[in-house]
């Protein structure tokens, strides 16, 4: 089965101030609305991540039931019937988002361009600090195994490097089995692969990704828990944040739920322990952590560890005390000394950065040199080893009042991380922007020796080595902004490299495949960040994530008591123990989700835009259909009512021809008022036939055109076009037609027309360019285009478009094949009464014209054929009776017309002879024999009207065979072509050309 489901994250957000249940329901409904419609393959939400403010008074036991209730109640609307897994917690601050909608910014589907849709941010993030709020994030994760777990603190033993192998593992294995079972992933577990077989869940190439939400009380067990999981899954990942509350008097709560029992923990709401979820399969997670600490002072080297300047203490009285003392000594810095080379390197880099940040640097060069000299003099005293506290006091004197106040409250020291510095940037921000990762891991000093000036980190958090570089740090909002921005810049740089060059080197030194687009983002800051750190700017970090991930439709998270994971995450990290999973205080973690495979990307905004565009297109199509129907009705009324009476037969001459009169221009009684005179119609003339009414309308149309462009100007334009080499010249129309029938084939000449006056539109969508391209590709020797706008809905522009389309199609076809393709010439079909019309058609690009003989007197027929010859237009004469054929024989010289069209049309009503006998009788008439005797038998005889529709002997090709047997050379087919599916043009034309 081809599983092409997208990986989707969708977030809902509510700030209902009073009701937790109402807030949960609102956020859940909002998240559901941003998911794609459920399918047979995906009818349950895979995972929900819920963050709720600790300020609500309602029992937290209602959280999970409320989420499930809304999902089930909305199944008729969105299609999802349940929830598989849920994790979450209370928090002192909530981060959520709302997916962008078409209504945002008053955008409409009719004006939105594809570029606007691609550049628009997919969601708007929100942050609520110390105020009631709820965030609900849903995840659809196809081909991802999900397991939720809840681990109690008392179930986590002290980690001793895997030496307690028999503890909890049945005495077998290497001890990792215990940690796997602790999170519900025992080695005996298997999963079903896509081939229907079973895969081992402990495959190291697919180690799980853990999202963890510990309670504050679990911090005492967290280091052991993280170490155990990293021991069991060396290639695994971990991220998350510690649950929090607004008030220190409240107790944080964590949530864990699994519908199918695929969970290692029982219950839903917990006051202690750690909840989490493991992912394994088609999911990739990128993480990075912002420490928000600004380096101050120089770079130092550790020259002594432990208290009293060395390891050990002579007063240790017992084994347990000695172990505790040894652990304290391993985490203690006894003495440091300035690393002059490293200090000079970072000072120069930081001074350059300061100069770049200043808009105008007015400091003279001699003052810069003096400042540098003062720094050298100040650091001269640091060349002597000193206790860290003493050096901290020295560094503090150079700082601002705010930085000094911070160092008096807390002492931060960063230890340089492992890995070579060759080719790496010394400046911290520049390193991050280049995607090189942090240089120092910043920790807060837990205690200090007042006598010896040593400093000690939390026990067990780090083993300080002699020779390690270190540096002092302070918390600073402006620097935290720059650091967060630099992290995202570095991330995007590495992401781009991974996309362009097929992979990014991960922490284990291996290159991953090219990165797929991100699908979701978590932002997990600690409680001391947010608006207070960033100068009152709320939503800075989530807004930054949205800026760098504009295509992500979901950004969510919560303010935590601490974040856990690898400092440099997955893209820019150093290898080894320096990038181990650990707890970070006063930091922010950014988590980006994506699939490993090329799954389609779902965008709620683009889905809405597509739906709006589809609705607009449907409405436009319906409006066009209504307009088309109205136009059909109008033209039908015009031909049946206005152009003659249905009850009274049109007057005819003795020879049977219709009597038609030209339009009466002066049909009114003159009236005068003062100096103004006008005409008032007394008896409005009414046409006696459709042809006569057609002629009157055409005369009116030509009169209006003459008012805009006089005949003299039109003739000048036409004459100039004939001598201008850049203008298109008329092509031979009859030549390709004769060549197509040279071997006795019945020639089909397709006609493009929008509608018929008696039946209405022939096509719902009349695209002349597309139609002519299809006819050209199908091999049409020539094309007829009806350009009449009175009865047939055409225009002069149709001639121009048809010529351009045929040329373009011929060129494209010639490039695709070895055989050259000639663009078919265009004959204009219209009711031509004046030379003015011929000049217009010549300029529009026609190669030939059709004259309706029944509408012309003999003198007009002669005049128009001569004018057409003068401007290089070939002439086809259309006749409906023997009288008209006789007029051609008697009035025109041989060569005046290039083809004779025998029409089945009835000029009185402009309907057709549906039997086709009219054209057949003309083919067998004596008048036609006389015509061929004078004009020659090489003048092609073409039949027009219902060809391809009329059936004979039960087949539409039967009538064509009768025409051919009667002497017809070919046919001009309009309605018959319109009735054929566009894809069958070539086949039908071949079947007709028998």
C-alpha angles and dihedrals in degrees: 000000000000103000104198098163116140124240104242137186118187127180133199124193135195134180097188101158100206115027123057092190092052091047092050091049093048094048093045093051091048092051092048091053090059095055123092115255113280118260137196088266095048117035099139130059107246100211140003123197112196128190119182132180116253090225096083116103097207119101112270090223087085094063101084096037090050092053092048092045093056092047093051093043090052096048091106090055103039102014100235114130104186152344127262103194141005135185129170148125148210117271143185090235134021131215119197141146143210122224115244117257134203088247091062110107091007091278118168130199092239094059103032114104127206089249091056090051092049095048099042119106108250096217143016114228124215132194126200116190119192092345130103113274142139132210123194120186122188123198129199106197112176116198092011122123110221126195125176122204143182118203123191119219093237089058093061113086125202109277113234102173096283095297095128090073098157095049107112094336100091092249093287133106128017099298096266091104091074093057092046093052090047089067096036096261106113119172090245090064117103135184134209117253126210091266091058095253128114126263126202110250090211095066102139091213088066104039112168129260114231127208108193133190109184124187116241090254090058092066090092089061098035099092092051091045093051092045091050094050092047089050091050094043110028092178096042127113131222133192138156147104138259115254114252144185136216093237125044088221092064124081120234119236131206128202131215128172135164123181098200097042090254091141137100093214132067126217131030111245119045132182096199142021127046130292123197149146131236123214125200127169133029098014134100125192126197118194137182134171130218112209096191092213123134118213116236131184126007135315115269139192125224109241099170135027131195129035121306088026098294146051120283134023126237093223100066106129105178140032094249092047090049091051091049091047092049091051091050091049091051089056096045132094110210102179139357136194131199116265097216098191094048091044093052090048095053094040091056092047093048093046089052090051091050090051091051092050093053113087091208120022106198095163108121119235093246090056090051089052090048091051090051090050091052090053091051091050093048093049092048090084090053092066087084115078111257138175112267093244092056092049091046089057089051093050092046092062090066095052134092121264092258093050091047090051090052094050090052090055099042136004116218121191125181120209116209112251125236125265134073119298093205109129093006126122115251095210112087098220094043090051092053093047089052091051093247097126133230120322096204133039105218119217132173116241110246098198141354134211108240091196102045100023094235123147127216128203121213108296114269094008096107143357108227113216127203110252094031116136119236140175140193120250139189132197112254130172098210092048090047089056091051092045093051091048092047090051092054092045090053091045093052090047092054091042091054090048089051092050095046100038101034103254150013124235108250130205094276091056095251124124117239124212121267113298122256122217116283118256104189144003136210122201114196114180124171121248095259092060125068127071095348094055096040097053098266094310107137119204095020098139098041089046090052090052090052090049094054095037103041093156094057111103096196131054118166143144143123141250106264139196087237139338127237133208142072116325095228095031119204110317109045104021134130118240127246134025093333089075099044126140110271144148116270123198126204090014141112128229124207117200124190122192128203139151124258093223132056097270119166116262118238118210118186090201094051090044089055091044091051090048091048091047091048090050091047091047090049091049090046091049091049090049090048090050090051091047090048092050090050090049091049091051092047094052092042090054090045093054098039102036111017094039097054145324119284092209099045120061117233115256116260136193124242090267090057097253121135116260107231128180130200120249117287106236099181102045100140147072117259117239128186132201113180105309096339120095128183140160125255116200112238100173115016110211116235124204116248096211141019090253093053092048090046090054093049092051091047091050090052090049092051091048090056091048091051090055090059099038117020119221093246092056091046092052091050091051091049093049091049091050091053092059097035108098091204093060120085115259124215112267127219104271102179095045097070089042093055091044091053090055097040093108094050097269119148104247118227116203110187118219123211113211132152099219149347118240094229101039104029130224118009094201134026091221115033107195105169095188094051091045095051091047090054091048091049092051089047089059103252110176091210139353133223117211121193105218098176114124098188104067106357102045095236133133142198088256088065089066092052094045092048093052093048092046094049091050093048093047092048092051093047092047091049091053092050095049138038092234115082119238122213119215108244114244119244127237116196115224112202142124100270116195104149137042086236088073092052092055090050092051091047091055091045091060106260118157096195140006136216120228118204100219094195090065096050136076116226093257092051091048092053093045095049094048090052093049091048091052090050093057093042098253119142117224133226117190117212117205135180101183144035090247090062091049090051090052090054091050094049103038106035129067120228112277094031091110128035099203139011119225117205106202132203090202120119107222094202093065102007088234121124135254093248093198093059092224093124094068093039092053091050090051089055096041128116089229090064091048089053090049092052090047090058103032098034134254092263092076102106116239111218125187122215132190131059093355107155090025103059110086127212122182088002095301134089089223090060093073090049090054089052091052092049093049089050091057104268114152095201145315141253105230121196113144091034091057091047090056092056122087111252092241091056098055095107095044095048094046089051092050091050093047092074 
